[in-house]
Amino acid sequence: MARLRTIKPGFFLDEDLAECQPLARLLFAGLWCIADREGRLEDRPRRIKVEVLPYDDCDCDALLGELEAHGFIVRYEAAGSRYIVVPTFARHQNPHCKEAASTIPPPPENPAKSSGAPDKHGACTGQEPDEPGRSCLGSCLGSCLGSGLSPLAAADATADANDDDSASESATRTSYSHDFEEWWSVYGRVGSKADAALLYRHWRERGASEDELLAAATAYRAHCEATGTKMQHGRSFLAKKPCRWSEWADGEPHSSMDVYDDRRLYDVMTTAAEAFGLTEGRPNGNGSRDALRHRVAPLQLDAGEKGPV
């Protein structure tokens, strides 16, 4: 049975989800609507296709496999039947208090509370029906109508409060490894720490050493500070595709045009010229600086002159 669920704006901006084909992304959103309050459903590809993608000529089983490969769902067997669970369901959804309890067993590796197990997308423990300190959408509507809030405003207030509580609880429960804490400090603590930690662990599990990741962070930060370049978020730097951090770990030369002023631009171009041996016959490199100064000067504007808008 389909149920009313919520899609947040971040769904469309998720870089990992963007690696999946469009129908797989649509299927992922559809799974939320047919999953129970714990984010679980029967692993029946043909039936799922009828409920979520009835008008598309596609292989639903293959799409489910793609979502599983990227960590968005977990397919498992329990009591002789096949099931699916969305690990991040409890983080993004707030089921109605009257929604029936799940009758599907959790994954065997964590029978106590599978949908609350953290995964690479930062899922956190779900809300229990009788959890103190939280009210369901239905009861909130009744109490807020008397205070002048419309039902929609009351629903938004409840969703925002639950999101804040969920994020706070997730942060409290999260623990980071010592080597990641060191990497995060060296990188400069830019962006979401939780997202960076998940990708850091991804690369460590695939053979990247602590020293390699640390060297990449050190080199990249030094480059950004020297050129005035804005640093990428840790998640982008450690992204799976393209794999940017390995270039910095390998010591590959980099340049940047994202600089603050003309003097910075001159310094960057000078460094690039020397790197390519454009010294105009002077082995000490001073020739390139003199020559480059004359080439760059016509491009620089006077202090009071404005460039084209």
Rosetta blueprint (number, residue, H / E / L):
1 M L
2 A L
3 R L
4 L L
5 R L
6 T L
7 I L
8 K L
9 P H
10 G H
11 F H
12 F H
13 L H
14 D L
15 E L
16 D L
17 L H
18 A H
19 E H
20 C L
21 Q L
22 P H
23 L H
24 A H
25 R H
26 L H
27 L H
28 F H
29 A H
30 G H
31 L H
32 W H
33 C H
34 I H
35 A L
36 D L
37 R L
38 E L
39 G L
40 R E
41 L E
42 E E
43 D L
44 R L
45 P H
46 R H
47 R H
48 I H
49 K H
50 V H
51 E H
52 V H
53 L L
54 P L
55 Y L
56 D L
57 D L
58 C L
59 D L
60 C H
61 D H
62 A H
63 L H
64 L H
65 G H
66 E H
67 L H
68 E H
69 A H
70 H L
71 G L
72 F L
73 I L
74 V E
75 R E
76 Y E
77 E E
78 A E
79 A L
80 G L
81 S E
82 R E
83 Y E
84 I E
85 V E
86 V L
87 P L
88 T L
89 F H
90 A H
91 R H
92 H H
93 Q L
94 N L
95 P L
96 H L
97 C L
98 K L
99 E L
100 A L
101 A L
102 S L
103 T L
104 I L
105 P L
106 P L
107 P L
108 P L
109 E L
110 N L
111 P L
112 A L
113 K L
114 S H
115 S H
116 G H
117 A L
118 P L
119 D L
120 K L
121 H L
122 G L
123 A L
124 C L
125 T L
126 G L
127 Q L
128 E L
129 P L
130 D L
131 E L
132 P L
133 G L
134 R L
135 S L
136 C L
137 L H
138 G H
139 S H
140 C H
141 L H
142 G H
143 S H
144 C H
145 L H
146 G L
147 S L
148 G L
149 L L
150 S L
151 P H
152 L H
153 A H
154 A H
155 A H
156 D H
157 A H
158 T H
159 A H
160 D H
161 A H
162 N H
163 D H
164 D H
165 D H
166 S H
167 A H
168 S H
169 E H
170 S H
171 A H
172 T H
173 R H
174 T L
175 S L
176 Y L
177 S L
178 H H
179 D H
180 F H
181 E H
182 E H
183 W H
184 W H
185 S H
186 V H
187 Y H
188 G L
189 R L
190 V L
191 G L
192 S L
193 K H
194 A H
195 D H
196 A H
197 A H
198 L H
199 L H
200 Y H
201 R H
202 H H
203 W H
204 R H
205 E H
206 R L
207 G L
208 A L
209 S L
210 E H
211 D H
212 E H
213 L H
214 L H
215 A H
216 A H
217 A H
218 T H
219 A H
220 Y H
221 R H
222 A H
223 H H
224 C H
225 E H
226 A H
227 T H
228 G L
229 T L
230 K L
231 M L
232 Q L
233 H L
234 G H
235 R H
236 S H
237 F H
238 L L
239 A L
240 K L
241 K L
242 P L
243 C L
244 R L
245 W H
246 S H
247 E H
248 W H
249 A H
250 D L
251 G L
252 E L
253 P L
254 H L
255 S L
256 S L
257 M L
258 D L
259 V L
260 Y L
261 D L
262 D H
263 R H
264 R H
265 L H
266 Y H
267 D H
268 V H
269 M H
270 T H
271 T H
272 A H
273 A H
274 E H
275 A H
276 F L
277 G L
278 L L
279 T L
280 E L
281 G L
282 R L
283 P L
284 N L
285 G L
286 N H
287 G H
288 S H
289 R H
290 D H
291 A H
292 L H
293 R H
294 H H
295 R H
296 V H
297 A H
298 P H
299 L H
300 Q L
301 L L
302 D L
303 A L
304 G L
305 E L
306 K L
307 G L
308 P L
309 V L
